[in-house]
């Protein structure tokens, strides 16, 4: 089993370097405010990535796929 503390440390380092203190984790940089990523923006990105990968997957399937990868990598459910 992998050590989740390593993932937590990397996330903390990323957040510190990004200057993140509070608010949405996925922020829109295009609007100049760094506000939350809108549903439309997330939907557009997903469509673009799916087109590039030549696959069709919805957000729910993506969440399940990511969760499966985390479990397979030995990340505990508590770390999510």
C-alpha distances in whole Angstrom, upper triangle without the diagonal:
4,7,9,12,12,13,15,17,17,19,21,22,23,25,27,28,29,31,29,30,31,31,30,27,28,32,35,36,39,41,41,40,36,36,34,33,36,35,37,36,32,34,36,33,31,34,34,31,31,35,33,31,33,31,32,29,30,28,26,25,23,22,20,19,17,16,15,13,11,10,9,8,5,7,9,12,14,13,15
4,6,9,8,9,12,13,14,15,18,19,20,21,23,24,26,28,26,27,28,29,27,24,26,29,32,33,36,38,38,37,33,33,31,31,34,33,35,34,30,32,34,31,29,32,32,29,30,33,32,29,32,30,31,28,29,27,26,25,23,21,20,19,16,15,15,13,10,10,10,7,5,6,9,12,13,12,14
4,5,6,8,9,11,12,14,15,16,18,19,21,22,24,25,24,25,26,27,26,23,25,28,31,32,35,37,37,35,32,32,30,30,33,33,36,34,31,33,35,31,30,34,34,30,31,35,33,31,34,32,33,30,30,28,27,26,24,22,22,21,18,17,17,15,12,13,13,10,8,8,9,13,12,10,13
4,5,5,6,9,10,11,12,14,15,17,18,20,21,23,21,21,22,23,22,19,21,25,28,29,32,34,34,32,29,29,27,27,30,30,32,31,27,30,32,29,28,31,31,28,30,33,32,30,33,31,31,28,28,25,24,24,22,19,20,19,16,15,16,14,11,12,13,10,8,6,7,10,9,7,10
4,5,5,6,9,10,10,12,14,15,16,18,20,21,19,20,21,23,22,19,22,25,28,29,33,34,33,32,28,29,27,28,31,31,34,32,29,32,33,30,30,33,33,30,32,35,34,32,35,33,34,31,30,28,27,27,25,22,23,22,19,18,19,18,14,15,17,14,12,10,11,13,12,9,12
4,5,5,6,9,10,11,12,14,15,17,18,20,19,20,22,23,23,19,21,24,27,28,31,33,32,31,27,28,27,27,30,31,33,31,28,31,32,29,28,32,31,28,30,33,31,30,33,32,33,30,30,27,27,27,24,22,23,22,18,18,19,17,14,16,16,13,12,10,12,15,14,11,14
4,5,5,6,9,10,11,12,14,15,16,18,17,18,19,21,19,16,18,21,24,25,28,30,29,28,24,25,24,24,27,27,29,27,24,27,28,25,25,28,28,25,27,30,28,27,30,29,29,26,26,23,24,23,20,18,20,19,15,15,17,14,11,14,15,11,11,9,11,13,12,9,11
4,5,5,6,9,10,10,12,14,15,16,15,15,17,18,18,15,17,20,23,24,28,29,28,27,23,24,22,23,26,27,29,27,25,28,29,26,26,30,29,27,29,32,30,29,32,31,31,28,27,24,24,25,22,20,21,21,17,16,19,17,13,16,18,15,14,11,12,13,12,8,10
4,5,5,6,9,10,10,12,14,15,14,15,17,19,19,16,19,21,24,24,28,29,28,27,24,25,24,24,28,29,31,29,27,30,31,28,28,31,31,28,30,33,32,31,34,33,33,31,30,27,28,28,25,23,24,24,20,20,22,19,16,19,20,17,16,14,15,17,15,12,14
4,5,5,6,9,10,11,12,14,14,15,17,19,18,15,17,19,22,22,25,27,26,25,22,23,22,22,26,27,29,26,24,27,28,25,25,28,28,25,27,30,28,27,31,30,31,28,28,25,26,26,23,21,23,22,18,19,21,18,15,18,19,16,16,14,16,18,17,13,14
4,5,5,6,9,10,10,12,11,13,14,15,14,11,13,16,19,19,23,24,24,22,19,20,19,19,23,24,26,23,21,24,26,22,23,26,26,23,26,29,27,27,30,29,29,26,26,23,23,24,21,19,21,20,17,17,20,17,15,18,19,16,17,14,15,16,15,11,12
4,5,5,6,9,10,10,9,10,13,15,15,12,15,17,20,20,24,25,24,22,19,20,19,21,24,26,28,25,24,27,28,25,26,29,29,27,29,32,31,30,33,32,32,30,29,26,26,27,24,22,24,24,20,20,23,21,18,21,23,20,20,17,18,18,16,13,14
4,5,5,6,9,10,10,12,15,17,17,14,16,17,20,20,23,25,23,22,19,21,21,22,25,27,29,26,24,28,29,25,26,30,29,27,29,32,30,30,33,33,33,31,30,27,28,29,25,24,26,25,22,22,25,22,20,23,24,21,21,18,20,21,20,16,17
4,5,5,6,9,9,11,14,15,14,11,13,14,17,16,20,22,20,19,16,18,18,18,22,24,25,22,21,24,25,22,23,26,25,23,26,29,27,27,30,30,30,28,27,24,26,26,23,22,24,23,20,21,23,21,19,22,23,20,21,19,20,21,20,16,16
4,6,5,6,5,8,10,12,12,9,11,12,15,15,19,20,19,17,14,15,15,17,20,22,24,22,20,24,25,22,23,27,26,24,27,30,28,28,32,31,31,28,27,24,26,27,23,22,25,24,21,21,24,22,20,23,25,22,23,20,21,21,19,16,16
4,5,5,6,8,11,14,14,12,15,15,18,17,21,22,20,18,16,18,18,20,23,26,28,25,24,27,28,25,27,30,29,28,31,33,31,32,35,34,34,32,31,28,29,30,27,25,28,28,24,25,28,26,23,26,28,25,25,22,23,24,22,19,19
4,5,8,11,14,15,16,13,15,15,17,16,19,21,19,18,15,18,19,20,23,26,27,24,23,27,27,24,26,29,28,26,29,31,29,30,33,33,34,32,31,28,30,31,27,26,29,28,25,26,28,26,24,27,29,26,26,24,25,26,24,21,21
4,5,9,11,13,13,10,12,11,13,12,16,17,15,14,11,14,15,16,20,22,24,20,20,24,24,21,23,26,25,24,27,29,27,28,32,31,31,29,28,25,28,29,25,24,27,27,23,25,28,25,24,27,29,26,27,24,25,25,24,21,20
4,6,9,11,12,11,13,12,14,13,17,18,15,14,11,14,15,17,21,23,25,22,22,26,26,24,26,29,28,27,30,32,31,32,35,34,34,32,31,28,30,31,28,26,29,29,26,27,30,28,26,29,31,28,29,26,27,27,25,22,21
4,6,8,9,8,11,10,13,13,17,17,15,13,10,12,13,15,18,21,23,20,20,24,24,22,24,27,27,26,29,31,30,30,34,33,32,30,28,25,27,28,25,23,27,27,23,24,27,26,24,27,29,27,27,24,24,24,22,19,18
4,7,10,10,13,12,16,16,20,19,17,15,12,13,14,17,20,22,25,23,22,26,27,25,26,30,30,29,31,34,33,33,36,35,35,32,30,27,28,30,27,25,28,29,25,26,29,28,25,28,30,28,28,25,25,24,22,19,19
4,7,8,11,11,14,15,19,18,17,14,11,11,11,14,17,20,22,21,20,24,25,23,25,28,28,28,30,33,32,33,35,34,33,30,28,24,26,28,25,23,26,27,24,24,28,27,25,27,30,28,28,24,24,23,21,19,18
4,6,9,9,12,14,17,15,15,12,9,8,8,11,14,16,19,17,17,20,22,21,22,25,26,25,28,30,30,31,33,32,30,28,25,22,23,26,23,21,24,26,23,23,27,26,24,27,30,28,28,25,25,23,21,19,18
4,5,6,9,12,15,14,15,12,9,7,5,8,11,13,16,14,13,17,18,17,18,22,22,22,24,26,27,27,29,28,27,24,22,18,20,22,20,18,21,22,20,20,24,24,22,25,27,26,26,23,23,21,20,18,16
4,6,10,12,15,15,16,14,10,10,8,9,12,14,17,14,13,16,18,16,17,21,21,20,22,25,25,25,27,26,25,22,21,17,19,21,18,16,19,20,17,18,21,21,19,22,24,23,23,20,21,19,18,16,14
4,7,10,12,13,14,13,9,9,6,6,9,11,13,11,9,13,14,12,14,17,17,16,19,21,21,22,24,23,22,20,18,15,17,19,16,15,19,19,16,18,21,20,19,23,24,23,24,21,22,21,21,18,15
4,6,9,9,10,9,5,5,5,5,9,11,13,10,10,14,15,13,15,18,18,18,21,23,22,23,26,25,24,22,20,17,20,22,19,18,22,22,20,22,25,24,23,26,28,27,28,25,26,25,24,21,19
4,6,6,8,8,5,6,6,5,8,11,11,8,9,13,13,12,14,17,16,17,20,21,21,23,25,25,24,22,21,18,21,23,20,20,24,24,22,24,27,26,25,29,30,29,31,28,29,28,27,25,22
4,6,6,7,5,8,9,9,11,14,14,11,13,16,15,13,17,19,18,18,22,23,22,24,26,26,26,25,24,21,24,26,23,23,27,27,24,27,29,28,27,31,32,31,33,30,31,30,30,27,25
4,5,8,8,9,11,10,11,14,13,10,13,15,14,13,17,18,16,18,21,22,21,24,26,26,26,25,24,22,25,27,24,25,28,28,26,29,31,30,30,33,35,33,35,33,34,33,33,30,27
4,6,7,8,10,9,10,14,13,11,14,16,15,15,19,20,19,21,24,24,24,27,29,29,28,27,25,23,26,28,26,26,30,30,28,30,33,32,32,35,37,35,37,34,35,34,33,31,28
4,6,8,11,12,13,17,17,14,17,19,18,18,21,23,22,23,26,27,27,29,31,31,31,30,28,26,29,31,28,28,32,32,29,32,35,33,33,36,38,36,38,35,36,35,34,31,29
4,5,9,11,12,16,17,15,17,20,19,19,22,24,23,24,27,28,28,30,32,32,31,30,28,25,28,30,27,27,31,31,29,30,34,33,32,35,37,35,37,33,34,33,32,29,27
4,7,8,11,15,16,13,14,18,18,17,19,22,21,22,25,26,26,28,30,30,29,27,25,22,25,27,24,24,27,28,25,27,30,29,28,31,33,31,33,30,30,29,28,26,24
4,6,9,12,14,12,13,16,17,16,19,21,21,22,24,26,26,28,30,29,28,26,24,21,23,26,23,22,26,27,24,26,29,29,28,31,33,32,33,29,30,28,27,25,23
4,6,9,11,10,10,14,15,14,16,19,19,20,22,24,25,26,28,26,25,23,20,17,20,22,20,19,23,24,21,23,26,26,25,28,30,29,30,27,27,25,25,23,20
4,7,8,6,7,10,11,11,12,15,16,16,18,20,21,22,24,23,21,20,17,15,17,20,17,17,21,21,19,21,24,24,24,27,29,28,29,26,27,25,25,23,20
4,5,5,6,9,10,11,12,14,15,17,18,20,21,23,24,23,21,19,16,14,17,19,18,18,21,22,21,23,26,26,25,28,30,30,31,29,29,27,27,25,22
4,5,5,6,8,10,10,12,14,15,16,18,20,21,22,20,18,16,13,11,14,16,15,15,19,20,19,21,24,24,24,27,29,29,30,28,28,26,26,25,21
4,5,5,6,9,10,10,12,14,15,16,18,20,21,19,17,16,14,13,16,18,17,18,21,22,21,23,26,26,27,29,31,31,33,30,31,29,30,28,25
4,5,5,6,9,10,11,12,14,15,17,18,20,19,17,16,14,13,16,18,16,17,21,21,20,22,25,25,25,28,30,29,31,29,30,28,29,27,23
4,5,5,6,9,10,11,12,14,15,16,18,17,15,13,11,9,13,15,13,13,17,17,16,19,21,21,22,25,26,26,28,25,27,25,25,24,20
4,5,5,6,9,10,11,12,14,15,16,15,12,11,9,8,12,14,12,14,17,17,17,20,22,22,23,26,27,27,29,27,28,26,27,26,22
4,5,5,6,9,10,11,12,14,15,15,13,13,12,12,15,16,15,17,20,19,19,22,24,24,25,28,29,29,31,29,31,29,30,28,25
4,5,5,6,8,10,11,12,14,13,13,12,12,11,15,15,13,15,18,17,17,20,22,21,22,25,26,26,28,26,28,27,28,26,23
4,5,5,6,9,10,10,12,11,9,9,8,8,12,12,10,12,15,14,14,17,19,18,20,23,23,24,26,25,26,25,26,24,21
4,6,5,6,9,10,10,9,8,9,9,10,14,14,12,15,18,17,17,20,22,21,23,26,26,27,29,28,30,28,30,28,25
4,5,5,6,9,10,10,10,11,12,13,17,16,14,17,20,18,18,22,23,22,24,27,27,27,30,29,31,30,31,29,26
4,5,5,6,8,9,9,10,11,12,15,14,12,15,17,15,15,19,20,19,21,24,23,23,27,25,28,27,29,26,23
4,5,5,6,5,6,7,9,11,14,12,11,14,16,14,15,19,19,18,21,23,23,24,27,26,28,27,29,27,24
4,5,5,6,8,10,12,14,17,16,15,18,20,18,19,22,23,22,24,27,26,27,30,29,32,31,33,31,28
4,5,8,10,12,15,16,19,17,15,19,21,18,19,22,22,21,24,26,26,26,29,29,31,31,33,30,28
4,5,9,10,13,15,17,15,13,17,18,15,16,20,19,18,21,24,22,23,26,26,29,28,31,28,26
4,7,10,13,16,18,15,15,18,19,17,18,22,21,20,23,26,25,25,29,29,31,30,33,31,28
4,6,10,13,14,12,11,15,16,13,16,19,18,18,21,23,22,23,27,26,29,27,30,29,26
4,7,10,12,10,10,14,14,13,15,18,18,18,21,23,23,24,27,27,28,27,29,28,25
4,7,8,6,7,10,11,10,12,15,15,16,18,20,20,22,24,23,25,23,26,25,21
4,6,5,6,9,10,11,12,14,15,17,19,20,21,23,25,23,24,22,25,24,20
4,5,5,6,9,10,10,12,14,15,16,18,20,21,23,21,22,20,22,21,17
4,5,5,6,9,10,11,12,14,16,17,18,20,22,20,20,18,20,20,16
4,5,5,6,9,10,11,12,14,15,16,18,20,19,20,18,21,20,17
4,5,5,6,9,10,11,12,14,15,16,19,17,19,17,19,18,15
4,5,5,6,9,10,11,12,14,15,17,15,16,14,16,15,12
4,5,5,6,9,10,10,12,14,15,14,15,13,16,16,13
4,5,5,6,9,10,11,12,14,14,15,14,17,16,14
4,5,5,6,9,10,11,13,11,13,12,15,13,11
4,5,5,6,9,10,11,9,10,9,12,11,9
4,5,5,6,9,10,10,11,11,14,14,12
4,5,5,6,9,9,11,12,15,13,12
4,5,5,6,5,8,8,11,10,9
4,5,5,5,7,8,11,11,10
4,5,8,10,11,15,14,14
4,6,9,11,14,12,13
4,6,9,12,11,12
4,7,8,7,8
4,5,6,8
4,5,6
4,6
4
